[in-house]
């Protein structure tokens, strides 16, 4: 199996190097996006370290704020460059620079061979049952969102992140002037977890769908957390979604601890997981866990 890992990284270069080392195998390519907010000197040191590998490529850079449009720009850019560079692949997996494999490379290749033709993406039609505090996800797409490095402003509702009274007041006033946004025609909104693994036929389908519907892509400029909606919507509306999609990610996460950093205390759950990868790891918080994965699961020396 030929696998391309599309990695979005914004810090911890040493973890990125280690991730590439662990995933590198026959038939593997890497497309790496380094957040444009990263200092040019650090960016150059990363490219100097990795570009000598013939299977590592760096893609056009965007500024990526959490919950902002830059993340979908970077992800889509990776899919476009995968096609433009004519990189041979069967599957493309979206990853972050703080992910790590929890299955050996030969197991990962066998997994994709076993499920060839299927894509793995967590997606639910709106109202998304896990987003009950965001009106099933409709608040994310019906408000006009402006995302900055430090905040997310939603008009006419949810302008003030932690003040329900002010949000209600602005909703009652601005709501009369600023109408709810209308989701692009011909698409039903879907949402789910950010990370996915797409078969090449579905990756091509995503690129073609966006190319054929540029206004659809631009709509997400003012959506909150668009990386959990755009690709999920494209694939959720796929004509053969019921038969060709597996409604799951390839990543182990502690869903009951949103955004949690995995530590050595999570080792039993990781060991018993059926997923291929896990996130997220932070060597400044706990370097033991990735060392333990190397020796216990991947059978690799540090």
C-alpha positions, -999 to +999 in steps of 0.1 A: +000+000+000+012+035-009+003+059+020+008+097+021+008+114+055-005+150+053+009+165+085-001+199+099+026+211+123+030+244+143+055+236+170+079+210+185+102+203+155+118+173+173+084+156+177+078+162+140+112+146+131+104+116+153+069+112+138+084+111+103+110+086+114+084+063+129+060+064+099+087+062+072+085+030+053+084+016+017+056+033-003+052+062+022+053+099+013+049+130+035+033+163+027+041+187+056+025+220+063+043+243+087+021+271+101+031+304+086+032+319+121+063+298+127+096+318+126+114+316+092+146+304+109+128+275+126+110+267+093+144+266+075+159+243+101+129+219+096+132+219+058+170+215+061+166+184+083+139+167+062+141+178+026+171+155+019+146+126+022+132+120-013+097+113+001+092+145+021+076+175+006+066+209+021+035+226+009+023+262+007+020+277+041-010+294+057-016+310+091-036+286+112-055+298+142-075+273+162-111+272+149-101+293+119-101+290+081-064+285+077-066+249+088-089+239+060-068+260+036-037+240+046-056+206+044-070+214+010-037+227-002-022+193+007-048+174-013-042+197-043-004+193-041-007+156-037-025+156-071-003+183-088+029+166-077+017+133-091+027+115-059+016+079-061-007+069-033-036+047-022-045+065+010-039+100+024-040+104+062-045+138+078-023+142+109-010+168+133+026+172+143+017+160+178+003+127+166+021+093+170+015+059+155+003+032+179+005+004+154+036-007+135+040+003+098+034-032+085+001-033+105-010+001+091-003-011+055-022-043+061-051-024+076-055-003+045-051-033+022-078-051+041-102-021+038-091-009+003-117+014-013-131+025+021-124+059+036-124+067+073-140+100+084-162+108+114-192+126+101-228+132+112-256+151+095-267+182+113-279+185+140-247+169+151-256+150+183-223+158+201-226+196+195-258+201+216-244+234+231-240+248+196-275+241+184-263+208+168-237+227+149-260+252+132-246+281+153-212+274+137-225+279+102-254+304+107-233+330+126-207+351+109-175+342+126-142+361+127-114+341+142-082+357+154-052+344+172-068+352+206-106+350+201-136+339+180-163+365+174-197+353+162-223+377+148-251+382+157-249+356+184-220+343+206-200+375+201-190+373+238-175+340+246-183+339+283-212+363+287-247+349+280-264+382+288-244+402+263-248+375+237-286+375+242-286+413+240-266+414+208-286+386+193-318+406+199-304+438+183-278+427+157-300+398+148-325+421+133-299+436+110-276+407+103-295+377+090-284+341+096-260+328+070-275+303+045-255+271+039-245+266+003-272+251-019-270+214-029-252+205+003-265+192+036-242+201+065-223+174+083-198+176+111-173+154+130-137+149+141-110+168+122-087+140+112-094+114+085-080+088+061-092+090+025-089+065-003-074+081-034-108+081-052-124+101-023-094+125-020-099+132-058-136+136-052-130+162-024-106+182-047-130+181-076-160+191-055-142+221-041-128+231-075-163+229-090-179+249-061-155+277-052-183+296-034-188+266-012-151+267-001-153+305+005-183+301+027-161+284+054-140+315+058-166+327+084-174+293+099-163+284+134-140+253+134-145+247+097-120+217+097-147+198+115-174+206+089-160+212+054-145+178+045-172+160+066-199+178+045-182+169+012-179+133+021-213+131+039-229+142+006-210+117-014-234+096-035-220+063-022-213+074+014-234+047+029-212+020+013-178+036+010-173+055+042-165+042+077-179+067+101-149+068+124-114+083+126-081+065+126-070+083+158-073+073+194-083+103+216-095+106+251-130+120+242-140+125+278-110+149+282-112+172+252-079+185+241-061+163+267-024+155+263-018+118+266+006+106+293+020+074+306-012+070+326-031+064+293-008+035+283-034+008+289-061+025+269-036+030+241-024-006+242-059-019+240-070+005+212-078-006+177-068+027+162-037+033+141-026+066+156-031+086+188-031+123+197-020+144+212+015+141+227+037+167+243+073+158+252+075+188+275+046+174+295+055+137+294+082+122+272+077+087+288+046+078+268+062+080+233+092+061+246+069+034+260+050+032+226+084+027+208+096-001+230+063-018+239+041-014+207+064-005+179+093-026+191+117+002+183+147+015+203+145+052+213 
